[in-house]
Amino acid sequence: MEPDYAAAILALVEARGPEKSICPSEAARAVAPDWRAHLKGVREAALRLAREGRIEVLRKGRTVETLDAVRGVIRLRIKRGG
């Protein structure tokens, strides 16, 4: 059974607040000791949550508008005003 990546992401970003962000690896570490194997699942869950308007995906400190083209290092935060 696959861990609940979305729940891990939401718990972490809500605890951090709207002014701070998390690294996807933090969510992966929260769900499994072999966290590197879970990064893809965390990233997919993060993009799904962003499309639902629940979190924001950041790249170089700015909100990513086009989620289909997200590449490289990202950070996640709770949706501002949401």
Beta strands, then each sheet from edge to edge (+ up, - down):
strand 1: 55-59
strand 2: 62-63
strand 3: 75-78
sheet 1: 2+ 1- 3+
end
